[in-house]
């Protein structure tokens, strides 16, 4: 994981979960962080805005998405793939 991307995502998640970034670890799930569905959607919007990507996430069916939200680390890896993928340039 790239430290800069990880730090930015942890900062976004911490803000939405009303925590300090130091309290957020890569192995933690969103449930462990107390992030509700509104916080999840706000997190997705913030990630899209911060990184200039379009997150393939369906809030109505989160299990049916290509964007892994199983943990903070999984979110970081998914965003890194979006940033390095060809579609990232088209969205930015």
Backbone as CSV, one residue per row, in Angstrom:
resi,resn,N_x,N_y,N_z,CA_x,CA_y,CA_z,C_x,C_y,C_z
1,UNK,0.834,-1.177,0.000,0.000,0.000,0.000,0.883,1.246,0.000
2,UNK,0.474,2.207,-0.804,1.206,3.470,-0.829,0.828,4.287,0.403
3,UNK,1.837,4.712,1.163,1.537,5.427,2.418,0.693,6.681,2.222
4,UNK,0.927,7.446,1.156,0.155,8.673,0.960,-1.324,8.380,0.724
5,UNK,-1.606,7.381,-0.095,-2.997,6.995,-0.366,-3.629,6.455,0.915
6,UNK,-2.919,5.588,1.608,-3.441,5.020,2.847,-3.739,6.117,3.859
7,UNK,-2.832,7.062,4.023,-3.040,8.138,4.999,-4.260,8.978,4.655
8,UNK,-4.447,9.280,3.372,-5.603,10.080,2.962,-6.912,9.327,3.204
9,UNK,-6.923,8.041,2.877,-8.141,7.247,3.068,-8.442,7.079,4.551
10,UNK,-7.421,6.828,5.347,-7.629,6.716,6.790,-8.174,8.024,7.346
11,UNK,-7.676,9.133,6.852,-8.175,10.432,7.295,-9.652,10.604,6.940
12,UNK,-10.031,10.206,5.728,-11.437,10.289,5.293,-12.311,9.397,6.164
13,UNK,-11.881,8.153,6.365,-12.669,7.213,7.160,-12.787,7.697,8.603
14,UNK,-11.690,8.177,9.158,-11.711,8.673,10.535,-12.688,9.835,10.676
15,UNK,-12.668,10.741,9.705,-13.586,11.889,9.751,-15.032,11.416,9.744
16,UNK,-15.353,10.465,8.875,-16.731,9.978,8.780,-17.142,9.174,10.006
17,UNK,-16.178,8.497,10.643,-16.467,7.681,11.819,-16.325,8.490,13.112
18,UNK,-15.975,9.770,12.991,-15.763,10.667,14.119,-14.716,10.070,15.081
19,UNK,-13.570,9.738,14.487,-12.435,9.199,15.233,-11.183,9.975,14.863
20,UNK,-10.133,9.753,15.613,-8.827,10.280,15.253,-8.189,9.306,14.262
21,UNK,-7.452,9.797,13.257,-6.805,8.888,12.306,-5.956,7.809,12.976
22,UNK,-5.330,8.117,14.095,-4.496,7.136,14.793,-5.312,5.951,15.329
23,UNK,-6.618,6.124,15.457,-7.483,5.050,15.950,-7.901,4.082,14.838
24,UNK,-7.620,4.432,13.582,-8.049,3.633,12.436,-6.867,2.808,11.936
25,UNK,-7.047,1.479,11.932,-6.001,0.570,11.474,-6.473,-0.181,10.232
26,UNK,-5.536,-0.569,9.348,-5.912,-1.233,8.094,-6.757,-2.494,8.257
27,UNK,-6.587,-3.229,9.336,-7.330,-4.485,9.494,-8.756,-4.277,10.010
28,UNK,-9.098,-3.068,10.393,-10.422,-2.800,10.967,-11.516,-2.797,9.898
29,UNK,-12.691,-3.285,10.307,-13.854,-3.236,9.416,-14.604,-1.933,9.661
30,UNK,-15.459,-1.586,8.733,-16.262,-0.379,8.903,-17.212,-0.531,10.087
31,UNK,-17.676,-1.745,10.321,-18.548,-1.996,11.463,-17.799,-1.739,12.774
32,UNK,-16.554,-2.200,12.849,-15.751,-1.969,14.052,-15.532,-0.478,14.300
33,UNK,-15.508,0.293,13.230,-15.313,1.730,13.336,-16.617,2.470,13.632
34,UNK,-17.740,1.749,13.593,-19.031,2.365,13.863,-19.562,3.187,12.709
35,UNK,-19.090,2.896,11.491,-19.519,3.658,10.319,-20.862,3.120,9.834
36,UNK,-21.883,3.966,9.813,-23.205,3.555,9.358,-23.325,3.732,7.846
37,UNK,-24.496,3.438,7.301,-24.664,3.488,5.845,-24.506,4.903,5.297
38,UNK,-24.969,5.906,6.023,-24.780,7.281,5.571,-23.293,7.639,5.580
39,UNK,-22.594,7.243,6.621,-21.153,7.478,6.693,-20.417,6.786,5.565
40,UNK,-20.873,5.591,5.201,-20.267,4.846,4.093,-20.428,5.610,2.787
41,UNK,-21.621,6.099,2.532,-21.871,6.857,1.299,-21.043,8.141,1.288
42,UNK,-20.992,8.837,2.410,-20.175,10.055,2.502,-18.700,9.732,2.278
43,UNK,-18.238,8.601,2.807,-16.853,8.171,2.604,-16.579,7.932,1.119
44,UNK,-17.497,7.265,0.439,-17.337,6.991,-0.995,-17.247,8.308,-1.760
45,UNK,-18.148,9.244,-1.468,-18.108,10.549,-2.153,-16.783,11.255,-1.904
46,UNK,-16.299,11.228,-0.663,-15.039,11.897,-0.326,-13.859,11.247,-1.051
47,UNK,-13.868,9.927,-1.151,-12.799,9.224,-1.883,-12.830,9.616,-3.347
48,UNK,-14.022,9.641,-3.939,-14.137,10.020,-5.351,-13.613,11.429,-5.582
49,UNK,-13.991,12.344,-4.710,-13.565,13.735,-4.852,-12.059,13.888,-4.628
50,UNK,-11.537,13.243,-3.619,-10.120,13.366,-3.275,-9.214,12.796,-4.352
51,UNK,-9.582,11.638,-4.909,-8.699,10.942,-5.846,-9.118,11.074,-7.303
52,UNK,-10.234,11.737,-7.570,-10.676,11.918,-8.955,-11.022,10.612,-9.642
53,UNK,-11.659,9.703,-8.893,-12.048,8.406,-9.436,-13.549,8.225,-9.274
54,UNK,-14.079,7.243,-9.965,-15.469,6.864,-9.811,-15.491,5.487,-9.156
55,UNK,-16.013,5.417,-7.945,-16.033,4.167,-7.189,-17.236,3.342,-7.633
56,UNK,-16.998,2.117,-8.110,-18.100,1.254,-8.536,-18.776,0.614,-7.328
57,UNK,-19.640,1.390,-6.694,-20.270,0.929,-5.460,-21.760,1.180,-5.521
58,UNK,-22.543,0.174,-5.187,-23.989,0.297,-5.132,-24.402,0.244,-3.661
59,UNK,-24.779,1.366,-3.121,-25.136,1.445,-1.701,-26.340,0.576,-1.370
60,UNK,-27.200,0.334,-2.349,-28.376,-0.502,-2.106,-28.023,-1.974,-2.042
61,UNK,-26.927,-2.366,-2.717,-26.480,-3.757,-2.722,-24.967,-3.814,-2.573
62,UNK,-24.428,-3.485,-1.388,-22.981,-3.437,-1.213,-22.275,-4.763,-1.471
63,UNK,-22.976,-5.888,-1.304,-22.357,-7.181,-1.555,-22.211,-7.460,-3.050
64,UNK,-22.912,-6.722,-3.878,-22.890,-6.944,-5.322,-21.973,-5.962,-6.042
65,UNK,-20.936,-5.493,-5.383,-20.075,-4.475,-5.955,-18.676,-5.003,-6.198
66,UNK,-17.947,-4.341,-7.063,-16.551,-4.692,-7.324,-15.611,-3.940,-6.398
67,UNK,-16.142,-3.107,-5.536,-15.332,-2.293,-4.632,-15.372,-2.927,-3.250
68,UNK,-14.239,-3.471,-2.810,-14.149,-4.226,-1.564,-14.147,-3.277,-0.364
69,UNK,-15.179,-3.373,0.468,-15.264,-2.540,1.665,-15.170,-3.389,2.927
70,UNK,-14.536,-4.561,2.822,-14.473,-5.478,3.964,-13.572,-4.987,5.087
71,UNK,-12.623,-4.105,4.770,-11.737,-3.547,5.796,-11.139,-2.244,5.271
72,UNK,-10.500,-1.507,6.159,-9.833,-0.268,5.755,-8.750,-0.584,4.726
73,UNK,-7.968,-1.627,4.972,-6.910,-2.017,4.041,-7.454,-2.405,2.678
74,UNK,-8.591,-3.102,2.652,-9.211,-3.491,1.380,-9.656,-2.260,0.604
75,UNK,-10.173,-1.263,1.314,-10.580,-0.018,0.663,-9.362,0.679,0.064
76,UNK,-8.270,0.718,0.809,-7.041,1.339,0.309,-6.578,0.631,-0.960
77,UNK,-6.551,-0.697,-0.947,-6.115,-1.455,-2.134,-7.051,-1.209,-3.324
78,UNK,-8.346,-1.157,-3.066,-9.318,-0.919,-4.139,-9.117,0.467,-4.753
79,UNK,-8.879,1.466,-3.919,-8.649,2.824,-4.424,-7.336,2.876,-5.207
80,UNK,-6.310,2.197,-4.717,-5.037,2.164,-5.450,-5.226,1.568,-6.838
81,UNK,-6.058,0.515,-6.934,-6.342,-0.083,-8.260,-7.080,0.913,-9.148
82,UNK,-8.032,1.644,-8.585,-8.762,2.641,-9.369,-7.828,3.749,-9.859
83,UNK,-6.926,4.191,-8.993,-6.000,5.262,-9.350,-5.078,4.828,-10.483
84,UNK,-4.609,3.594,-10.421,-3.649,3.131,-11.422,-4.317,2.597,-12.680
85,UNK,-5.637,2.406,-12.658,-6.353,1.850,-13.809,-6.602,2.894,-14.882
86,UNK,-6.889,2.449,-16.108,-7.122,3.363,-17.229,-8.372,4.220,-17.059
87,UNK,-9.372,3.753,-16.303,-10.597,4.529,-16.143,-10.387,5.753,-15.244
88,UNK,-9.351,5.728,-14.415,-9.095,6.864,-13.528,-8.794,8.118,-14.308
89,UNK,-8.064,7.991,-15.399,-7.718,9.149,-16.215,-8.952,9.738,-16.892
90,UNK,-9.890,8.890,-17.261,-11.083,9.363,-17.937,-12.007,10.128,-16.987
91,UNK,-11.995,9.780,-15.715,-12.870,10.417,-14.748,-12.289,11.742,-14.268
92,UNK,-10.984,11.814,-14.167,-10.322,13.013,-13.592,-10.504,14.242,-14.409
